[in-house]
Amino acid sequence: MEQIYLAIMAQLKQEVPCLKWIDLDEGQLEYYTERPALSFPCVLIDIALTECRDLYPGAQLCNATVGIRIAQNIATSRTNSVAIETTRKTALERYQLIEKIHKSLSGSYFKPACFNPLSRTSQQKEKRDDGLFVIRIDFQTQFKETLNS
């Protein structure tokens, strides 16, 4: 799983240089008193093995879900139908970052050596009361893990 994390981090650093923080998701957005100990915009990465099956002794085929949480500290802005068009356009720029991240990690663009290309399976906005704009994108991948003796 370390190789997956490092490959995704390197890809995001290269393709989305406006990101100010990339890290493993260890609850940084949930467990804080005044302000999360990270810089915005950021990406937090979570990797879960959802199914593993033996291929032969010492080797497994693993299906994994890679959760990408994109957090932006955006002041409340007007996106409604009566807002001035330029105001609404600026407010909706948050989605451009999400699209850049999705594109940079998509299987047609990012072809890592250590696991199969990522395929987006879901994307949703988190409901929060702290003013952060957080979107979670889940990707699926598969890889073969061999245990070294």
PyRosetta script that sets phi, psi and omega in degrees:
from pyrosetta import init, pose_from_sequence

init()
pose = pose_from_sequence("MEQIYLAIMAQLKQEVPCLKWIDLDEGQLEYYTERPALSFPCVLIDIALTECRDLYPGAQLCNATVGIRIAQNIATSRTNSVAIETTRKTALERYQLIEKIHKSLSGSYFKPACFNPLSRTSQQKEKRDDGLFVIRIDFQTQFKETLNS")
pose.set_psi(1, -26.0)
pose.set_omega(1, 177.9)
pose.set_phi(2, -59.9)
pose.set_psi(2, -41.9)
pose.set_omega(2, -179.2)
pose.set_phi(3, -64.1)
pose.set_psi(3, -37.0)
pose.set_omega(3, 178.5)
pose.set_phi(4, -63.7)
pose.set_psi(4, -49.6)
pose.set_omega(4, 179.6)
pose.set_phi(5, -57.8)
pose.set_psi(5, -49.1)
pose.set_omega(5, -177.7)
pose.set_phi(6, -63.6)
pose.set_psi(6, -37.9)
pose.set_omega(6, 179.4)
pose.set_phi(7, -67.5)
pose.set_psi(7, -42.5)
pose.set_omega(7, 179.3)
pose.set_phi(8, -66.5)
pose.set_psi(8, -43.6)
pose.set_omega(8, 179.2)
pose.set_phi(9, -60.3)
pose.set_psi(9, -45.6)
pose.set_omega(9, 180.0)
pose.set_phi(10, -62.7)
pose.set_psi(10, -42.0)
pose.set_omega(10, 179.6)
pose.set_phi(11, -62.5)
pose.set_psi(11, -45.2)
pose.set_omega(11, -179.7)
pose.set_phi(12, -66.9)
pose.set_psi(12, -40.3)
pose.set_omega(12, 178.4)
pose.set_phi(13, -60.3)
pose.set_psi(13, -38.9)
pose.set_omega(13, -178.5)
pose.set_phi(14, -76.0)
pose.set_psi(14, -45.8)
pose.set_omega(14, -170.6)
pose.set_phi(15, -91.2)
pose.set_psi(15, -21.3)
pose.set_omega(15, -178.4)
pose.set_phi(16, -131.0)
pose.set_psi(16, 69.1)
pose.set_omega(16, -173.8)
pose.set_phi(17, -65.4)
pose.set_psi(17, -13.4)
pose.set_omega(17, 178.8)
pose.set_phi(18, -73.6)
pose.set_psi(18, -12.1)
pose.set_omega(18, 176.9)
pose.set_phi(19, -66.9)
pose.set_psi(19, 131.8)
pose.set_omega(19, -178.0)
pose.set_phi(20, -99.0)
pose.set_psi(20, -10.2)
pose.set_omega(20, -178.0)
pose.set_phi(21, -156.0)
pose.set_psi(21, 130.0)
pose.set_omega(21, 173.8)
pose.set_phi(22, -132.1)
pose.set_psi(22, 129.8)
pose.set_omega(22, -174.1)
pose.set_phi(23, -158.8)
pose.set_psi(23, 166.2)
pose.set_omega(23, 168.6)
pose.set_phi(24, -67.8)
pose.set_psi(24, 145.1)
pose.set_omega(24, 178.3)
pose.set_phi(25, -81.7)
pose.set_psi(25, 107.4)
pose.set_omega(25, 179.3)
pose.set_phi(26, -120.6)
pose.set_psi(26, 27.2)
pose.set_omega(26, 178.5)
pose.set_phi(27, 86.0)
pose.set_psi(27, 16.8)
pose.set_omega(27, -178.0)
pose.set_phi(28, -56.9)
pose.set_psi(28, -31.4)
pose.set_omega(28, -178.4)
pose.set_phi(29, -86.2)
pose.set_psi(29, -7.7)
pose.set_omega(29, -179.5)
pose.set_phi(30, -107.3)
pose.set_psi(30, -35.4)
pose.set_omega(30, -170.6)
pose.set_phi(31, -110.5)
pose.set_psi(31, 80.7)
pose.set_omega(31, 176.6)
pose.set_phi(32, -149.7)
pose.set_psi(32, 159.2)
pose.set_omega(32, -178.8)
pose.set_phi(33, -95.1)
pose.set_psi(33, -57.7)
pose.set_omega(33, -176.7)
pose.set_phi(34, -105.2)
pose.set_psi(34, -45.6)
pose.set_omega(34, -176.3)
pose.set_phi(35, -155.4)
pose.set_psi(35, 139.2)
pose.set_omega(35, 177.8)
pose.set_phi(36, -59.0)
pose.set_psi(36, 144.8)
pose.set_omega(36, -178.9)
pose.set_phi(37, -84.1)
pose.set_psi(37, 63.9)
pose.set_omega(37, 176.9)
pose.set_phi(38, -157.3)
pose.set_psi(38, 171.0)
pose.set_omega(38, 179.9)
pose.set_phi(39, -109.1)
pose.set_psi(39, 150.1)
pose.set_omega(39, -177.6)
pose.set_phi(40, -110.1)
pose.set_psi(40, 148.0)
pose.set_omega(40, -3.0)
pose.set_phi(41, -74.6)
pose.set_psi(41, 152.4)
pose.set_omega(41, -177.9)
pose.set_phi(42, -137.3)
pose.set_psi(42, 164.2)
pose.set_omega(42, 173.9)
pose.set_phi(43, -127.7)
pose.set_psi(43, 131.4)
pose.set_omega(43, 174.5)
pose.set_phi(44, -115.6)
pose.set_psi(44, 133.8)
pose.set_omega(44, -171.6)
pose.set_phi(45, -114.3)
pose.set_psi(45, 132.4)
pose.set_omega(45, 176.5)
pose.set_phi(46, -127.9)
pose.set_psi(46, 134.6)
pose.set_omega(46, -179.3)
pose.set_phi(47, -124.0)
pose.set_psi(47, 125.3)
pose.set_omega(47, 179.3)
pose.set_phi(48, -126.7)
pose.set_psi(48, 134.4)
pose.set_omega(48, 174.3)
pose.set_phi(49, -86.2)
pose.set_psi(49, 115.8)
pose.set_omega(49, -174.9)
pose.set_phi(50, -93.8)
pose.set_psi(50, -21.1)
pose.set_omega(50, 177.1)
pose.set_phi(51, -160.9)
pose.set_psi(51, 133.9)
pose.set_omega(51, 176.8)
pose.set_phi(52, -133.1)
pose.set_psi(52, 136.8)
pose.set_omega(52, 176.7)
pose.set_phi(53, -139.1)
pose.set_psi(53, 144.4)
pose.set_omega(53, -177.9)
pose.set_phi(54, -69.4)
pose.set_psi(54, 135.0)
pose.set_omega(54, 173.2)
pose.set_phi(55, -96.4)
pose.set_psi(55, -44.5)
pose.set_omega(55, 176.0)
pose.set_phi(56, -164.1)
pose.set_psi(56, 169.4)
pose.set_omega(56, -177.8)
pose.set_phi(57, -54.5)
pose.set_psi(57, 124.8)
pose.set_omega(57, 178.4)
pose.set_phi(58, 88.0)
pose.set_psi(58, 5.2)
pose.set_omega(58, 179.5)
pose.set_phi(59, -141.2)
pose.set_psi(59, 138.0)
pose.set_omega(59, 177.6)
pose.set_phi(60, -131.8)
pose.set_psi(60, 150.7)
pose.set_omega(60, 169.6)
pose.set_phi(61, -98.7)
pose.set_psi(61, 123.0)
pose.set_omega(61, -173.8)
pose.set_phi(62, -116.9)
pose.set_psi(62, 130.6)
pose.set_omega(62, 169.8)
pose.set_phi(63, -96.7)
pose.set_psi(63, 136.5)
pose.set_omega(63, -177.4)
pose.set_phi(64, -132.8)
pose.set_psi(64, 148.2)
pose.set_omega(64, 169.7)
pose.set_phi(65, -107.8)
pose.set_psi(65, 128.1)
pose.set_omega(65, 176.5)
pose.set_phi(66, -109.1)
pose.set_psi(66, 114.2)
pose.set_omega(66, 178.6)
pose.set_phi(67, -95.2)
pose.set_psi(67, 125.8)
pose.set_omega(67, 178.7)
pose.set_phi(68, -114.2)
pose.set_psi(68, 114.6)
pose.set_omega(68, 175.7)
pose.set_phi(69, -102.9)
pose.set_psi(69, 121.6)
pose.set_omega(69, 179.7)
pose.set_phi(70, -104.7)
pose.set_psi(70, 118.0)
pose.set_omega(70, -178.5)
pose.set_phi(71, -116.3)
pose.set_psi(71, 132.4)
pose.set_omega(71, 177.3)
pose.set_phi(72, -129.5)
pose.set_psi(72, 137.2)
pose.set_omega(72, 178.1)
pose.set_phi(73, -97.0)
pose.set_psi(73, 87.0)
pose.set_omega(73, -172.6)
pose.set_phi(74, -109.9)
pose.set_psi(74, 128.0)
pose.set_omega(74, 175.4)
pose.set_phi(75, -63.9)
pose.set_psi(75, 148.5)
pose.set_omega(75, 177.8)
pose.set_phi(76, -53.9)
pose.set_psi(76, 130.3)
pose.set_omega(76, -179.1)
pose.set_phi(77, -136.7)
pose.set_psi(77, 162.1)
pose.set_omega(77, -173.6)
pose.set_phi(78, -88.1)
pose.set_psi(78, 120.8)
pose.set_omega(78, 177.4)
pose.set_phi(79, -120.2)
pose.set_psi(79, 4.5)
pose.set_omega(79, -174.5)
pose.set_phi(80, -74.2)
pose.set_psi(80, 171.1)
pose.set_omega(80, -173.8)
pose.set_phi(81, -70.5)
pose.set_psi(81, -16.8)
pose.set_omega(81, 179.5)
pose.set_phi(82, -100.7)
pose.set_psi(82, -0.4)
pose.set_omega(82, 177.3)
pose.set_phi(83, -69.6)
pose.set_psi(83, 152.0)
pose.set_omega(83, 175.5)
pose.set_phi(84, -60.6)
pose.set_psi(84, 139.0)
pose.set_omega(84, -174.3)
pose.set_phi(85, -55.3)
pose.set_psi(85, -42.7)
pose.set_omega(85, -179.4)
pose.set_phi(86, -66.2)
pose.set_psi(86, -35.1)
pose.set_omega(86, 176.8)
pose.set_phi(87, -65.8)
pose.set_psi(87, -45.6)
pose.set_omega(87, -180.0)
pose.set_phi(88, -64.0)
pose.set_psi(88, -42.1)
pose.set_omega(88, 180.0)
pose.set_phi(89, -60.7)
pose.set_psi(89, -45.3)
pose.set_omega(89, 178.0)
pose.set_phi(90, -62.1)
pose.set_psi(90, -42.3)
pose.set_omega(90, -179.0)
pose.set_phi(91, -64.3)
pose.set_psi(91, -31.6)
pose.set_omega(91, -177.2)
pose.set_phi(92, -87.7)
pose.set_psi(92, -0.5)
pose.set_omega(92, 178.1)
pose.set_phi(93, -62.5)
pose.set_psi(93, -19.2)
pose.set_omega(93, 178.2)
pose.set_phi(94, -56.1)
pose.set_psi(94, -29.3)
pose.set_omega(94, -178.4)
pose.set_phi(95, -76.5)
pose.set_psi(95, -21.1)
pose.set_omega(95, 177.3)
pose.set_phi(96, -65.4)
pose.set_psi(96, -38.7)
pose.set_omega(96, 177.3)
pose.set_phi(97, -63.9)
pose.set_psi(97, -43.0)
pose.set_omega(97, 179.8)
pose.set_phi(98, -60.9)
pose.set_psi(98, -43.3)
pose.set_omega(98, 179.6)
pose.set_phi(99, -65.7)
pose.set_psi(99, -39.5)
pose.set_omega(99, 177.5)
pose.set_phi(100, -60.6)
pose.set_psi(100, -43.9)
pose.set_omega(100, -179.4)
pose.set_phi(101, -65.8)
pose.set_psi(101, -45.9)
pose.set_omega(101, 178.7)
pose.set_phi(102, -58.9)
pose.set_psi(102, -47.3)
pose.set_omega(102, -178.8)
pose.set_phi(103, -62.1)
pose.set_psi(103, -43.5)
pose.set_omega(103, -176.1)
pose.set_phi(104, -66.8)
pose.set_psi(104, -23.8)
pose.set_omega(104, -179.8)
pose.set_phi(105, -101.4)
pose.set_psi(105, -6.3)
pose.set_omega(105, -175.2)
pose.set_phi(106, -68.0)
pose.set_psi(106, 150.9)
pose.set_omega(106, -175.9)
pose.set_phi(107, -60.7)
pose.set_psi(107, -24.6)
pose.set_omega(107, 179.4)
pose.set_phi(108, -79.2)
pose.set_psi(108, -13.3)
pose.set_omega(108, -176.0)
pose.set_phi(109, -116.2)
pose.set_psi(109, -36.1)
pose.set_omega(109, -174.9)
pose.set_phi(110, -111.8)
pose.set_psi(110, 111.8)
pose.set_omega(110, -177.2)
pose.set_phi(111, -122.6)
pose.set_psi(111, 81.0)
pose.set_omega(111, -178.6)
pose.set_phi(112, -69.7)
pose.set_psi(112, 156.3)
pose.set_omega(112, -178.7)
pose.set_phi(113, -81.8)
pose.set_psi(113, -28.3)
pose.set_omega(113, -170.3)
pose.set_phi(114, -94.3)
pose.set_psi(114, -4.5)
pose.set_omega(114, 176.7)
pose.set_phi(115, -156.7)
pose.set_psi(115, 162.3)
pose.set_omega(115, -180.0)
pose.set_phi(116, -65.9)
pose.set_psi(116, 155.7)
pose.set_omega(116, 178.3)
pose.set_phi(117, -54.9)
pose.set_psi(117, 148.9)
pose.set_omega(117, 179.6)
pose.set_phi(118, -77.4)
pose.set_psi(118, 142.4)
pose.set_omega(118, 176.5)
pose.set_phi(119, -128.1)
pose.set_psi(119, 120.9)
pose.set_omega(119, -179.5)
pose.set_phi(120, -66.1)
pose.set_psi(120, 131.0)
pose.set_omega(120, 178.9)
pose.set_phi(121, -112.9)
pose.set_psi(121, -22.7)
pose.set_omega(121, 177.0)
pose.set_phi(122, -162.4)
pose.set_psi(122, 161.3)
pose.set_omega(122, 176.8)
pose.set_phi(123, -154.1)
pose.set_psi(123, 129.5)
pose.set_omega(123, 178.6)
pose.set_phi(124, -153.9)
pose.set_psi(124, 153.1)
pose.set_omega(124, 178.5)
pose.set_phi(125, -85.4)
pose.set_psi(125, 137.8)
pose.set_omega(125, 176.2)
pose.set_phi(126, -86.5)
pose.set_psi(126, 138.7)
pose.set_omega(126, 175.0)
pose.set_phi(127, -85.0)
pose.set_psi(127, 122.5)
pose.set_omega(127, -175.5)
pose.set_phi(128, -136.4)
pose.set_psi(128, 154.5)
pose.set_omega(128, 178.0)
pose.set_phi(129, -113.3)
pose.set_psi(129, 13.2)
pose.set_omega(129, -177.9)
pose.set_phi(130, -105.3)
pose.set_psi(130, 6.6)
pose.set_omega(130, 177.9)
pose.set_phi(131, 86.5)
pose.set_psi(131, -4.4)
pose.set_omega(131, 178.3)
pose.set_phi(132, -81.5)
pose.set_psi(132, 143.5)
pose.set_omega(132, 174.9)
pose.set_phi(133, -101.0)
pose.set_psi(133, 110.7)
pose.set_omega(133, -174.3)
pose.set_phi(134, -125.7)
pose.set_psi(134, 126.8)
pose.set_omega(134, 175.7)
pose.set_phi(135, -118.0)
pose.set_psi(135, 137.1)
pose.set_omega(135, 175.3)
pose.set_phi(136, -112.6)
pose.set_psi(136, 127.6)
pose.set_omega(136, 174.2)
pose.set_phi(137, -114.8)
pose.set_psi(137, 127.4)
pose.set_omega(137, 175.2)
pose.set_phi(138, -104.0)
pose.set_psi(138, 134.3)
pose.set_omega(138, 176.8)
pose.set_phi(139, -120.1)
pose.set_psi(139, 151.7)
pose.set_omega(139, 173.4)
pose.set_phi(140, -110.3)
pose.set_psi(140, 147.3)
pose.set_omega(140, 173.7)
pose.set_phi(141, -151.2)
pose.set_psi(141, 174.7)
pose.set_omega(141, 179.3)
pose.set_phi(142, -144.9)
pose.set_psi(142, 145.7)
pose.set_omega(142, 177.3)
pose.set_phi(143, -153.4)
pose.set_psi(143, 159.7)
pose.set_omega(143, 176.3)
pose.set_phi(144, -100.1)
pose.set_psi(144, 127.5)
pose.set_omega(144, 178.7)
pose.set_phi(145, -110.6)
pose.set_psi(145, 126.1)
pose.set_omega(145, 178.5)
pose.set_phi(146, -114.7)
pose.set_psi(146, 127.8)
pose.set_omega(146, 178.6)
pose.set_phi(147, -82.3)
pose.set_psi(147, 127.4)
pose.set_omega(147, 177.3)
pose.set_phi(148, -88.9)
pose.set_psi(148, 136.6)
pose.set_omega(148, -179.6)
pose.set_phi(149, -78.5)
pose.dump_pdb("model.pdb")
